[in-house]
Amino acid sequence: MARNKYPERTVEKILEVSLALFNEKGYEKTTIQDIVNALGMSKGAIYHHFKSKDEIIEALSERCYHGDVQLEQLRRASDKTGIEKLRAIMYRQIQNEEKQQIDAISINLWKNPKIFMNGMSENMSVNSQIVEGILKEGMEDGSIRKQDAQCAAQVLMLLLNYWICSPVVLADRSAIPAKVSYFRKLCDDIGIPVIDDILEQELTAYFRTLANSM
């Protein structure tokens, strides 16, 4: 059997087609066979890269964070202060349509302990380290109050991902605006004034949309 010279292209194709099917049919109703049929590949070719739909959605989620060229450009921007960089990244994350689609799928899979723990591990290790680095930049340029950057990054990640809107903290969806407003106040109080009026509105709209998918 001939070997695939470009496995990364195969992976991208699997991810793109899978996401389209998840949006069209719903995650639960999409089968591996549906993905096989849409791709015109063998099951073996797909299983070589992904053992299950859960692995596909995890890869899609990771791609949003680590495969987004614009996000990477913002992280490396030399013309922004730390707080400006953090704000721009938050805007990018909540306005990324693909990420919104994946978040709406992923949040309903948290009943699976493995998926939940993998997601939390990614957020509290890899992603929080990215935020930590940006906080340190802000502390150096004076746009963020000096403090324990690691603790601050982890608290921000916990509140954004698991408190404002998630199956972990069951609450009235009408409480989302108050939670976003309180999160803004907490950020201001600890010297990380990242949320302005427009971002507060955008975050509220994003979490409301996410809540409607639960």
N, C-alpha and C positions, 0 to 999 in steps of 0.2 A: 504493500500500500504506500502511495506517495505521501511524503510528509508535508504538512502545511508550512510553507516558508514564512508566512506572516500570521502567526497565531494571535498577535495583538489585534489585527484587523478582524479576525474571527470573533474574538471576545467582544469587540465594539459592536459588531453586527448582532451578536446574540443579545447584548444589552439593549440596543436600540429597538429591535423587534419585540423583545420581551416587554419593555416599557409601553410600547404602543398597544400590545395585546392586553396588558394589565389595565390600561386606561379604557380600552374598548369594551372588554368583557368583565373586568373586575379581577382582582388578584386571585381570589378563591376559585373562581370559575375557569381560570386559565390553567390548562394542563401543560405538562412538558410536551405532550404530543401536539398540542396546538402550536407551540413554539417550533417544534421540529417541522411541522407542515408549512408554517409561514417562512421558515428559513430555507427549506429544501435541503436540509442536512440530515444526517443519520443521528439517531439518539446517542450513539457512541461518541460522535463528534462534539455534541453538547456536553455530555457527561464527562468528557475529557477535561473540560474547563469548569463546569459547575455540576455539583452532585444533586442539587435540588433548586426549587424556585426560591427558597429562603436565601441560598447563597447568591442567587442572581440579584435579589433586592438589596442584599448587603453590599454587593459590588457596585450597584447603581448609586447607593447612598455614599459610598466611599468616593466614587467618581465626582460627585457634586462638590466634595470638600477638597480633594487632592488632584482632580483632573480639570479644574476650572481655570483656564488661562487668565481670564480677567481677575479672578480672585488672587491668583499668584502675583499678578502685576501690582495689585493693591498692597499685598503684603510687603513687596520689595520697593514700593514707591519711596523715593528719597525727598520728594517735595511736600510731604505731609508730616504733621506732628503725629505722635502716637495716638492721641485721641481722635484726630481726623481720620487716621488710617482705620482705627477700630470702628468708627461710625460708618465709613464707606464700605467696609466689609460686611457690617450688619445689613446695610441697605442692599448690597449685592445678594446676600443670602436669602433675604425674604422676597426679593423681586425676581429671583431665578425660577422661571416657570417649571423647569424640570425638577428642581428641588422641591417645589410645592407639591408636585404630583407624587414624588417618591415619599415625602413626609406623610402625605395623606394615606398612602398604603402602609408605610412602616408603623405608624402609630397604632394601627389596628392589629398588628402582629405582635405587640408587646406581651400578649397573653402567653406567648411562647418564651419560656425562661431563657433559652439559649440565645434567641434573637435579642431579647431585652438586655441580657448581660453583655453580649458582644457590642451592642450599641452604646451601652453605658461605659464599657471599657474604652471604646474608641473616643467617646466624648471626654472622659475624665483623664485620659492619658495623652493621646496624640493631639486631639483638637484643643484641649486646655493648654497644652504646651505652646501651641501657636499663639493663643491669646496671651499667655504669660509673656512671650517674647515681645509682643506689641505693647503690653503694659509697661515692661521695662524700658522700651524706647520712649514711651510717654513720660516716665519718671525721669529719664535722662534729659528730655527737652523741656520739662516743666509743665507739660499739659496735663499730667496725671500726678496726684499726690503720692509721695513715696510711701511704700507699704510692702507687705509680703506679697509679691507678684504671683507666686504659685497659689497661695490661698485665695487671693482675689479672683484669679482666673477660674479656679474650680468652683467657687461660689457662683460666679456669673453663669457658668455652664450648667450648673445644677438648677438654678432658678429659671433660666431660659428654656431648658430642655425638659425639665421634670416637674416644674411647679406651676407656671402660668397656665399651661394647657396640656394635660396628659392623662392617660388612664390611671396613672399612679396616684394623682391627687384628684379625686372626684369632687367636682364642685359645679355650682350653677354656671352655665356658660355666660350668663349675663354679668358675671363677676370679672370677666376678662379685662374690660377697660380699667376697672379699679386695680387689678393686679399689675397691669402694665404701668399704670400711673405710680403704684407703690414701688415697683421695680426701678422706675426712673428716679424716685426719691432716694432709694437706697444707694443707687449708683452715685447720685450727687453727694449724698452724705459721706460716702467713703472716698470722695475725691476722684471719681471716674465719671465726669459729666458727659457721657457719650450720647445720651438720648435728648434730642431737641424736640420741638413740637411736632415737626413733620414725621420724624422717626417714630414718635409715640403713636401717631395716627396709623402709620404703616404697620407697626408691630401689632396693634390692636386688630387691624383688618386681617393680617396674616393669621393670627391665632383664632380669630372668629371663623375664618375659612377652614382652618385645621379642625376646630371643634365640630364643625358641621359634617366632617367626614367620619367622625367617631360613632 
